[in-house]
């Protein structure tokens, strides 16, 4: 039984570090859920679970080398890899509709990219920056969407009145 316990806590020699890891991972997951919930509410394809997994994965990718004692230069390479990898996932979310000449999924891709960055921040213990970034993202996604709709409806009404 001691071997199992040692294996489960490998790299985390004390309770304080175990709690720190758990808090950072849960923080990343909850913050990812906030964006994911908004995107799911808006009916977008990348919703709650996707954003939670992206944030959690990004946090884990930086947390493990950080806890293993890797230096800052090693962590910057890990972060570059995350940015590249999430760019690949974001590319899959972008669709060009030839019949209508528009592109869909850019906001979804940008949201996934931001969620990964928030996961990195949470994984590195920068919870304040991660939380503030999510609040700004929610303003962009929810509040500015309503403002755009309001502006668009006013423009359509003016055009109709002139017509």
Rosetta constraint file for C-alpha pairs under 8 A:
AtomPair CA 1 CA 5 HARMONIC 6.39 0.50
AtomPair CA 2 CA 6 HARMONIC 6.05 0.50
AtomPair CA 3 CA 7 HARMONIC 6.08 0.50
AtomPair CA 4 CA 8 HARMONIC 6.16 0.50
AtomPair CA 5 CA 9 HARMONIC 6.23 0.50
AtomPair CA 6 CA 10 HARMONIC 5.78 0.50
AtomPair CA 9 CA 13 HARMONIC 6.96 0.50
AtomPair CA 9 CA 18 HARMONIC 7.75 0.50
AtomPair CA 11 CA 67 HARMONIC 7.22 0.50
AtomPair CA 11 CA 68 HARMONIC 6.72 0.50
AtomPair CA 12 CA 17 HARMONIC 5.84 0.50
AtomPair CA 12 CA 18 HARMONIC 5.76 0.50
AtomPair CA 12 CA 67 HARMONIC 7.88 0.50
AtomPair CA 13 CA 17 HARMONIC 7.21 0.50
AtomPair CA 13 CA 18 HARMONIC 7.91 0.50
AtomPair CA 14 CA 18 HARMONIC 6.50 0.50
AtomPair CA 15 CA 19 HARMONIC 6.11 0.50
AtomPair CA 16 CA 20 HARMONIC 6.15 0.50
AtomPair CA 17 CA 21 HARMONIC 6.16 0.50
AtomPair CA 18 CA 22 HARMONIC 6.25 0.50
AtomPair CA 19 CA 23 HARMONIC 6.02 0.50
AtomPair CA 20 CA 24 HARMONIC 6.19 0.50
AtomPair CA 21 CA 25 HARMONIC 6.20 0.50
AtomPair CA 21 CA 63 HARMONIC 7.41 0.50
AtomPair CA 21 CA 123 HARMONIC 7.92 0.50
AtomPair CA 22 CA 26 HARMONIC 6.05 0.50
AtomPair CA 23 CA 27 HARMONIC 5.88 0.50
AtomPair CA 24 CA 28 HARMONIC 6.20 0.50
AtomPair CA 24 CA 59 HARMONIC 7.40 0.50
AtomPair CA 24 CA 122 HARMONIC 5.46 0.50
AtomPair CA 24 CA 123 HARMONIC 5.34 0.50
AtomPair CA 24 CA 124 HARMONIC 7.74 0.50
AtomPair CA 24 CA 125 HARMONIC 6.39 0.50
AtomPair CA 24 CA 127 HARMONIC 7.79 0.50
AtomPair CA 25 CA 29 HARMONIC 6.21 0.50
AtomPair CA 25 CA 56 HARMONIC 6.01 0.50
AtomPair CA 25 CA 59 HARMONIC 6.28 0.50
AtomPair CA 25 CA 60 HARMONIC 6.97 0.50
AtomPair CA 25 CA 122 HARMONIC 7.25 0.50
AtomPair CA 25 CA 123 HARMONIC 6.51 0.50
AtomPair CA 26 CA 30 HARMONIC 6.04 0.50
AtomPair CA 26 CA 56 HARMONIC 7.73 0.50
AtomPair CA 27 CA 31 HARMONIC 6.09 0.50
AtomPair CA 27 CA 122 HARMONIC 6.35 0.50
AtomPair CA 27 CA 127 HARMONIC 7.43 0.50
AtomPair CA 28 CA 32 HARMONIC 6.04 0.50
AtomPair CA 28 CA 52 HARMONIC 7.53 0.50
AtomPair CA 28 CA 55 HARMONIC 5.30 0.50
AtomPair CA 28 CA 56 HARMONIC 5.43 0.50
AtomPair CA 28 CA 59 HARMONIC 6.42 0.50
AtomPair CA 28 CA 118 HARMONIC 6.87 0.50
AtomPair CA 28 CA 119 HARMONIC 4.88 0.50
AtomPair CA 28 CA 122 HARMONIC 5.39 0.50
AtomPair CA 28 CA 123 HARMONIC 7.03 0.50
AtomPair CA 29 CA 33 HARMONIC 6.10 0.50
AtomPair CA 29 CA 52 HARMONIC 4.90 0.50
AtomPair CA 29 CA 53 HARMONIC 7.08 0.50
AtomPair CA 29 CA 55 HARMONIC 5.82 0.50
AtomPair CA 29 CA 56 HARMONIC 5.15 0.50
AtomPair CA 29 CA 119 HARMONIC 7.69 0.50
AtomPair CA 30 CA 34 HARMONIC 6.39 0.50
AtomPair CA 30 CA 52 HARMONIC 7.02 0.50
AtomPair CA 31 CA 35 HARMONIC 6.89 0.50
AtomPair CA 31 CA 52 HARMONIC 7.56 0.50
AtomPair CA 31 CA 55 HARMONIC 7.59 0.50
AtomPair CA 31 CA 115 HARMONIC 7.96 0.50
AtomPair CA 31 CA 118 HARMONIC 7.58 0.50
AtomPair CA 31 CA 130 HARMONIC 7.71 0.50
AtomPair CA 31 CA 131 HARMONIC 6.97 0.50
AtomPair CA 31 CA 134 HARMONIC 6.61 0.50
AtomPair CA 32 CA 36 HARMONIC 6.03 0.50
AtomPair CA 32 CA 48 HARMONIC 7.59 0.50
AtomPair CA 32 CA 51 HARMONIC 4.93 0.50
AtomPair CA 32 CA 52 HARMONIC 4.41 0.50
AtomPair CA 32 CA 53 HARMONIC 7.61 0.50
AtomPair CA 32 CA 54 HARMONIC 7.34 0.50
AtomPair CA 32 CA 55 HARMONIC 5.33 0.50
AtomPair CA 32 CA 56 HARMONIC 7.66 0.50
AtomPair CA 32 CA 115 HARMONIC 5.82 0.50
AtomPair CA 32 CA 118 HARMONIC 7.69 0.50
AtomPair CA 32 CA 119 HARMONIC 7.49 0.50
AtomPair CA 33 CA 37 HARMONIC 5.73 0.50
AtomPair CA 33 CA 48 HARMONIC 5.38 0.50
AtomPair CA 33 CA 49 HARMONIC 7.20 0.50
AtomPair CA 33 CA 51 HARMONIC 6.13 0.50
AtomPair CA 33 CA 52 HARMONIC 5.04 0.50
AtomPair CA 34 CA 38 HARMONIC 6.51 0.50
AtomPair CA 34 CA 48 HARMONIC 7.70 0.50
AtomPair CA 34 CA 134 HARMONIC 7.58 0.50
AtomPair CA 35 CA 39 HARMONIC 6.26 0.50
AtomPair CA 35 CA 47 HARMONIC 7.94 0.50
AtomPair CA 35 CA 48 HARMONIC 7.33 0.50
AtomPair CA 35 CA 51 HARMONIC 6.84 0.50
AtomPair CA 35 CA 111 HARMONIC 7.63 0.50
AtomPair CA 35 CA 115 HARMONIC 7.58 0.50
AtomPair CA 35 CA 134 HARMONIC 7.11 0.50
AtomPair CA 35 CA 137 HARMONIC 7.43 0.50
AtomPair CA 35 CA 138 HARMONIC 6.70 0.50
AtomPair CA 36 CA 40 HARMONIC 6.00 0.50
AtomPair CA 36 CA 46 HARMONIC 7.18 0.50
AtomPair CA 36 CA 47 HARMONIC 4.44 0.50
AtomPair CA 36 CA 48 HARMONIC 3.70 0.50
AtomPair CA 36 CA 49 HARMONIC 6.86 0.50
AtomPair CA 36 CA 50 HARMONIC 7.00 0.50
AtomPair CA 36 CA 51 HARMONIC 4.99 0.50
AtomPair CA 36 CA 52 HARMONIC 6.84 0.50
AtomPair CA 37 CA 41 HARMONIC 6.00 0.50
AtomPair CA 37 CA 47 HARMONIC 6.22 0.50
AtomPair CA 37 CA 48 HARMONIC 4.89 0.50
AtomPair CA 38 CA 42 HARMONIC 6.26 0.50
AtomPair CA 38 CA 47 HARMONIC 7.67 0.50
AtomPair CA 38 CA 48 HARMONIC 7.93 0.50
AtomPair CA 38 CA 138 HARMONIC 7.60 0.50
AtomPair CA 38 CA 141 HARMONIC 7.64 0.50
AtomPair CA 38 CA 142 HARMONIC 7.42 0.50
AtomPair CA 39 CA 43 HARMONIC 6.41 0.50
AtomPair CA 39 CA 44 HARMONIC 5.43 0.50
AtomPair CA 39 CA 45 HARMONIC 7.90 0.50
AtomPair CA 39 CA 46 HARMONIC 6.90 0.50
AtomPair CA 39 CA 47 HARMONIC 5.25 0.50
AtomPair CA 39 CA 48 HARMONIC 7.27 0.50
AtomPair CA 40 CA 44 HARMONIC 5.47 0.50
AtomPair CA 40 CA 45 HARMONIC 7.22 0.50
AtomPair CA 40 CA 46 HARMONIC 7.07 0.50
AtomPair CA 40 CA 47 HARMONIC 4.36 0.50
AtomPair CA 40 CA 48 HARMONIC 6.09 0.50
AtomPair CA 44 CA 108 HARMONIC 7.49 0.50
AtomPair CA 45 CA 108 HARMONIC 7.98 0.50
AtomPair CA 46 CA 50 HARMONIC 5.63 0.50
AtomPair CA 46 CA 51 HARMONIC 6.98 0.50
AtomPair CA 46 CA 108 HARMONIC 6.67 0.50
AtomPair CA 47 CA 51 HARMONIC 6.19 0.50
AtomPair CA 48 CA 52 HARMONIC 6.15 0.50
AtomPair CA 49 CA 53 HARMONIC 6.07 0.50
AtomPair CA 50 CA 54 HARMONIC 6.17 0.50
AtomPair CA 51 CA 55 HARMONIC 6.16 0.50
AtomPair CA 51 CA 112 HARMONIC 6.42 0.50
AtomPair CA 51 CA 115 HARMONIC 6.38 0.50
AtomPair CA 52 CA 56 HARMONIC 6.01 0.50
AtomPair CA 53 CA 57 HARMONIC 5.82 0.50
AtomPair CA 54 CA 58 HARMONIC 6.08 0.50
AtomPair CA 54 CA 112 HARMONIC 7.04 0.50
AtomPair CA 54 CA 115 HARMONIC 6.53 0.50
AtomPair CA 54 CA 116 HARMONIC 5.61 0.50
AtomPair CA 54 CA 119 HARMONIC 7.37 0.50
AtomPair CA 55 CA 59 HARMONIC 6.12 0.50
AtomPair CA 55 CA 115 HARMONIC 5.41 0.50
AtomPair CA 55 CA 116 HARMONIC 4.95 0.50
AtomPair CA 55 CA 117 HARMONIC 7.61 0.50
AtomPair CA 55 CA 118 HARMONIC 6.51 0.50
AtomPair CA 55 CA 119 HARMONIC 4.07 0.50
AtomPair CA 55 CA 120 HARMONIC 7.41 0.50
AtomPair CA 56 CA 60 HARMONIC 6.15 0.50
AtomPair CA 56 CA 119 HARMONIC 6.02 0.50
AtomPair CA 57 CA 61 HARMONIC 6.12 0.50
AtomPair CA 57 CA 116 HARMONIC 7.89 0.50
AtomPair CA 57 CA 119 HARMONIC 7.35 0.50
AtomPair CA 58 CA 62 HARMONIC 6.58 0.50
AtomPair CA 58 CA 82 HARMONIC 6.66 0.50
AtomPair CA 58 CA 116 HARMONIC 5.46 0.50
AtomPair CA 58 CA 117 HARMONIC 7.41 0.50
AtomPair CA 58 CA 119 HARMONIC 5.01 0.50
AtomPair CA 58 CA 120 HARMONIC 5.28 0.50
AtomPair CA 58 CA 123 HARMONIC 7.40 0.50
AtomPair CA 59 CA 63 HARMONIC 5.83 0.50
AtomPair CA 59 CA 116 HARMONIC 7.89 0.50
AtomPair CA 59 CA 119 HARMONIC 4.51 0.50
AtomPair CA 59 CA 120 HARMONIC 4.76 0.50
AtomPair CA 59 CA 121 HARMONIC 7.32 0.50
AtomPair CA 59 CA 122 HARMONIC 6.15 0.50
AtomPair CA 59 CA 123 HARMONIC 3.98 0.50
AtomPair CA 59 CA 124 HARMONIC 7.32 0.50
AtomPair CA 60 CA 64 HARMONIC 5.96 0.50
AtomPair CA 60 CA 123 HARMONIC 6.41 0.50
AtomPair CA 61 CA 65 HARMONIC 7.26 0.50
AtomPair CA 61 CA 78 HARMONIC 7.12 0.50
AtomPair CA 61 CA 82 HARMONIC 7.87 0.50
AtomPair CA 61 CA 120 HARMONIC 7.85 0.50
AtomPair CA 61 CA 123 HARMONIC 7.98 0.50
AtomPair CA 62 CA 66 HARMONIC 6.12 0.50
AtomPair CA 62 CA 75 HARMONIC 6.57 0.50
AtomPair CA 62 CA 78 HARMONIC 6.69 0.50
AtomPair CA 62 CA 79 HARMONIC 7.15 0.50
AtomPair CA 62 CA 120 HARMONIC 6.26 0.50
AtomPair CA 62 CA 123 HARMONIC 5.90 0.50
AtomPair CA 62 CA 124 HARMONIC 6.59 0.50
AtomPair CA 63 CA 67 HARMONIC 5.96 0.50
AtomPair CA 63 CA 123 HARMONIC 5.05 0.50
AtomPair CA 63 CA 124 HARMONIC 6.19 0.50
AtomPair CA 64 CA 68 HARMONIC 6.08 0.50
AtomPair CA 65 CA 69 HARMONIC 6.35 0.50
AtomPair CA 65 CA 70 HARMONIC 5.33 0.50
AtomPair CA 65 CA 75 HARMONIC 7.06 0.50
AtomPair CA 66 CA 70 HARMONIC 5.41 0.50
AtomPair CA 66 CA 71 HARMONIC 7.43 0.50
AtomPair CA 66 CA 75 HARMONIC 7.19 0.50
AtomPair CA 66 CA 124 HARMONIC 7.52 0.50
AtomPair CA 70 CA 74 HARMONIC 6.09 0.50
AtomPair CA 70 CA 75 HARMONIC 6.91 0.50
AtomPair CA 71 CA 75 HARMONIC 6.46 0.50
AtomPair CA 72 CA 76 HARMONIC 6.17 0.50
AtomPair CA 73 CA 77 HARMONIC 6.58 0.50
AtomPair CA 74 CA 78 HARMONIC 6.49 0.50
AtomPair CA 75 CA 79 HARMONIC 6.18 0.50
AtomPair CA 76 CA 80 HARMONIC 6.17 0.50
AtomPair CA 77 CA 81 HARMONIC 6.24 0.50
AtomPair CA 78 CA 82 HARMONIC 6.31 0.50
AtomPair CA 79 CA 83 HARMONIC 6.22 0.50
AtomPair CA 79 CA 120 HARMONIC 7.45 0.50
AtomPair CA 80 CA 84 HARMONIC 6.21 0.50
AtomPair CA 81 CA 85 HARMONIC 6.00 0.50
AtomPair CA 82 CA 86 HARMONIC 5.96 0.50
AtomPair CA 82 CA 116 HARMONIC 7.51 0.50
AtomPair CA 83 CA 87 HARMONIC 6.05 0.50
AtomPair CA 83 CA 113 HARMONIC 7.29 0.50
AtomPair CA 83 CA 116 HARMONIC 7.65 0.50
AtomPair CA 83 CA 117 HARMONIC 7.95 0.50
AtomPair CA 84 CA 88 HARMONIC 6.45 0.50
AtomPair CA 85 CA 89 HARMONIC 6.55 0.50
AtomPair CA 86 CA 90 HARMONIC 5.98 0.50
AtomPair CA 86 CA 112 HARMONIC 7.14 0.50
AtomPair CA 86 CA 113 HARMONIC 6.08 0.50
AtomPair CA 86 CA 116 HARMONIC 7.16 0.50
AtomPair CA 87 CA 91 HARMONIC 6.08 0.50
AtomPair CA 87 CA 109 HARMONIC 7.69 0.50
AtomPair CA 87 CA 113 HARMONIC 6.90 0.50
AtomPair CA 88 CA 92 HARMONIC 6.72 0.50
AtomPair CA 89 CA 93 HARMONIC 6.85 0.50
AtomPair CA 89 CA 109 HARMONIC 7.68 0.50
AtomPair CA 90 CA 94 HARMONIC 6.72 0.50
AtomPair CA 90 CA 108 HARMONIC 7.35 0.50
AtomPair CA 90 CA 109 HARMONIC 4.17 0.50
AtomPair CA 90 CA 110 HARMONIC 7.26 0.50
AtomPair CA 90 CA 112 HARMONIC 6.65 0.50
AtomPair CA 90 CA 113 HARMONIC 7.19 0.50
AtomPair CA 91 CA 109 HARMONIC 6.83 0.50
AtomPair CA 93 CA 105 HARMONIC 5.38 0.50
AtomPair CA 93 CA 106 HARMONIC 7.48 0.50
AtomPair CA 93 CA 108 HARMONIC 6.66 0.50
AtomPair CA 93 CA 109 HARMONIC 5.94 0.50
AtomPair CA 94 CA 103 HARMONIC 7.06 0.50
AtomPair CA 94 CA 104 HARMONIC 5.69 0.50
AtomPair CA 94 CA 105 HARMONIC 4.26 0.50
AtomPair CA 94 CA 106 HARMONIC 5.74 0.50
AtomPair CA 94 CA 108 HARMONIC 7.80 0.50
AtomPair CA 94 CA 109 HARMONIC 6.82 0.50
AtomPair CA 95 CA 103 HARMONIC 5.74 0.50
AtomPair CA 95 CA 104 HARMONIC 5.16 0.50
AtomPair CA 95 CA 105 HARMONIC 6.13 0.50
AtomPair CA 96 CA 101 HARMONIC 7.27 0.50
AtomPair CA 96 CA 102 HARMONIC 6.10 0.50
AtomPair CA 96 CA 103 HARMONIC 4.38 0.50
AtomPair CA 96 CA 104 HARMONIC 6.25 0.50
AtomPair CA 97 CA 101 HARMONIC 5.72 0.50
AtomPair CA 97 CA 102 HARMONIC 5.59 0.50
AtomPair CA 97 CA 103 HARMONIC 6.01 0.50
AtomPair CA 97 CA 104 HARMONIC 7.50 0.50
AtomPair CA 98 CA 102 HARMONIC 7.08 0.50
AtomPair CA 105 CA 109 HARMONIC 6.09 0.50
AtomPair CA 106 CA 110 HARMONIC 6.09 0.50
AtomPair CA 107 CA 111 HARMONIC 5.93 0.50
AtomPair CA 108 CA 112 HARMONIC 6.25 0.50
AtomPair CA 109 CA 113 HARMONIC 6.20 0.50
AtomPair CA 110 CA 114 HARMONIC 6.12 0.50
AtomPair CA 111 CA 115 HARMONIC 6.00 0.50
AtomPair CA 112 CA 116 HARMONIC 6.18 0.50
AtomPair CA 113 CA 117 HARMONIC 6.41 0.50
AtomPair CA 114 CA 118 HARMONIC 6.16 0.50
AtomPair CA 115 CA 119 HARMONIC 6.14 0.50
AtomPair CA 116 CA 120 HARMONIC 6.25 0.50
AtomPair CA 117 CA 121 HARMONIC 6.25 0.50
AtomPair CA 118 CA 122 HARMONIC 6.12 0.50
AtomPair CA 118 CA 129 HARMONIC 7.96 0.50
AtomPair CA 118 CA 130 HARMONIC 4.92 0.50
AtomPair CA 118 CA 131 HARMONIC 7.91 0.50
AtomPair CA 118 CA 133 HARMONIC 7.09 0.50
AtomPair CA 118 CA 134 HARMONIC 7.41 0.50
AtomPair CA 119 CA 123 HARMONIC 5.95 0.50
AtomPair CA 119 CA 130 HARMONIC 7.49 0.50
AtomPair CA 120 CA 124 HARMONIC 6.17 0.50
AtomPair CA 121 CA 125 HARMONIC 6.35 0.50
AtomPair CA 121 CA 126 HARMONIC 4.95 0.50
AtomPair CA 121 CA 127 HARMONIC 6.49 0.50
AtomPair CA 121 CA 129 HARMONIC 6.89 0.50
AtomPair CA 121 CA 130 HARMONIC 5.59 0.50
AtomPair CA 122 CA 126 HARMONIC 5.28 0.50
AtomPair CA 122 CA 127 HARMONIC 5.01 0.50
AtomPair CA 122 CA 130 HARMONIC 5.97 0.50
AtomPair CA 126 CA 130 HARMONIC 6.35 0.50
AtomPair CA 127 CA 131 HARMONIC 5.96 0.50
AtomPair CA 128 CA 132 HARMONIC 6.11 0.50
AtomPair CA 129 CA 133 HARMONIC 6.01 0.50
AtomPair CA 130 CA 134 HARMONIC 6.29 0.50
AtomPair CA 131 CA 135 HARMONIC 6.30 0.50
AtomPair CA 132 CA 136 HARMONIC 6.29 0.50
AtomPair CA 133 CA 137 HARMONIC 6.12 0.50
AtomPair CA 134 CA 138 HARMONIC 6.15 0.50
AtomPair CA 135 CA 139 HARMONIC 6.36 0.50
AtomPair CA 136 CA 140 HARMONIC 6.31 0.50
AtomPair CA 137 CA 141 HARMONIC 6.04 0.50
AtomPair CA 138 CA 142 HARMONIC 5.63 0.50
AtomPair CA 138 CA 143 HARMONIC 7.34 0.50
AtomPair CA 139 CA 143 HARMONIC 4.95 0.50
AtomPair CA 139 CA 144 HARMONIC 6.41 0.50
AtomPair CA 140 CA 144 HARMONIC 5.09 0.50
AtomPair CA 140 CA 145 HARMONIC 7.09 0.50
AtomPair CA 141 CA 145 HARMONIC 5.90 0.50
AtomPair CA 142 CA 146 HARMONIC 6.49 0.50
AtomPair CA 143 CA 147 HARMONIC 6.34 0.50
AtomPair CA 144 CA 148 HARMONIC 6.01 0.50
AtomPair CA 145 CA 149 HARMONIC 6.25 0.50
AtomPair CA 146 CA 150 HARMONIC 6.15 0.50
AtomPair CA 147 CA 151 HARMONIC 6.11 0.50
AtomPair CA 148 CA 152 HARMONIC 5.97 0.50
AtomPair CA 149 CA 153 HARMONIC 6.06 0.50
AtomPair CA 150 CA 154 HARMONIC 6.26 0.50
AtomPair CA 151 CA 155 HARMONIC 6.19 0.50
AtomPair CA 152 CA 156 HARMONIC 6.15 0.50
AtomPair CA 153 CA 157 HARMONIC 6.15 0.50
AtomPair CA 154 CA 158 HARMONIC 6.24 0.50
AtomPair CA 155 CA 159 HARMONIC 6.19 0.50
AtomPair CA 156 CA 160 HARMONIC 6.12 0.50
AtomPair CA 157 CA 161 HARMONIC 6.11 0.50
AtomPair CA 158 CA 162 HARMONIC 6.33 0.50
AtomPair CA 159 CA 163 HARMONIC 6.11 0.50
